[in-house]
Amino acid sequence: MAEAYIVETARTAGGRRGGVLRDWHPANLGAEVLNALVDRTGIDGAIIDDVIVGCVTQGGEQAFAFGRNCVLASKLPQSVPAVTIDRQCGSSQQAVQFAAQAVMSGTQDVVVAMGVESMTRVPMGSNVFLYGKAELGEGPFSDRIVERYGTKNFSQFIGAEMIAKKYGFDREALDAYALESHKRASAARNEGRFDAEIIPLDIDGGTHSRDEGIRDDATLETISSVKLLQPDGMISAANASQICDGAAGVLIVSEAALKKYNLTPKARIVNLTVTAGDPVIMLEEPLPATDHALKRAGMKIDDIDLFEVNEAFAPIPMAWLKHTGADPEKLNVNGGAIALGHPLGASGARLMTTLVHSLHAHGKKYGLQTMCEGGGIANVTIIEAV
């Protein structure tokens, strides 16, 4: 099978809900990523075979062929096609995998995988609750699903609580993990480790190039003082990912395109895996998915040099560490979504962007990315830095 290579990655710095990116139309955020990928590689945008855009809340400004609108808002020629996909939080990681599969199949040579989400302008779940307010339909879970699983309450928040209890974590452990995320992200930002991956955005005469969510002054006391989401639970807003606006993209090409357009690869795709499990506990699937991916790749956990496991909630990467036995010093070395934010459909490409840059910065070879997704799904992508 043909190889697929990552030649460029880019992302915006994350914006808090109602923060610095509040006035940016999400199509324009996506356009900035497309423009950056073209500028950084020097390619003619017309050679791009397709743009695959992950977006979770496809309504309002993120509706009506949203991926295509990102292209139309960019400087790419209108001849470049695009499509929008939804695999919940893994949407743009799946975009990476679809792009790689297109290249590996030999049907396309130059594909952009991207994700965009403005959680300020298109609130999470608004494509469901606005229909409910208008009394249109019964919601996404049909009577057959309810009968099969005995509940209509498929909730990521409940899933996170279930995982914390199942793996024996208490709130103090979750809060300690959250604090470490902020510490790592703060160090990475202050040491300039994000500079190469971030696209500076011009905003009101200034430049947005620093992730807004990182709290340099976070302490265990301040994190532990945040109100719990459920009175008898362990999850709070402080040990969960932050609502975030942002976009990220990855340019994936064939070996023939490397030679034809004189491109330099940053990474080679090693393995593409997606699995599914229990939709009620929902967020546990990265654990068996990682086992499956490593087996398919003929690798062991210790063969991987760096891991990016999305911090949707603190118990997810913590359970993943406990299950896999991975070295915690290799996990989310620049912090994760608890500090940097989780712009839903953009997070997969954001994690891949950070992983590629981190492998090169640390002189490492293999990286593995995974994240939990709505419906009990998980993607795993393994790459080799080149």
Secondary structure, DSSP 8 states (H G I E B T S, - for coil): ---EEEEEEEEE--EETTSTTTT--HHHHHHHHHHHHHHHHT--GGG--EEEEE-S--SGGG-SSHHHHHHHHSSS-TT--EEEE--GGGHHHHHHHHHHHHHHHTS-SEEEEEEEEETTTS-TTHHHHHHHHTT-SS-SS-HHHHHHHS-S---HHHHHHHHHHHTT--HHHHHHHHHHHHHHHHHHHHTTTTTTTEE-EEETTEEE-S-TT--TT--HHHHHTS-BSSTT-S-BGGGB---EEEEEEEEEEEHHHHHHTT---SEEEEEEEEEE--TTT-TTTHHHHHHHHHHHHT--GGG-SEEEE--SBTHHHHHHHHHH---GGGBSTT--HHHH---GGGHHHHHHHHHHHHHHHTT--EEEEEEEETTTEEEEEEEEE-
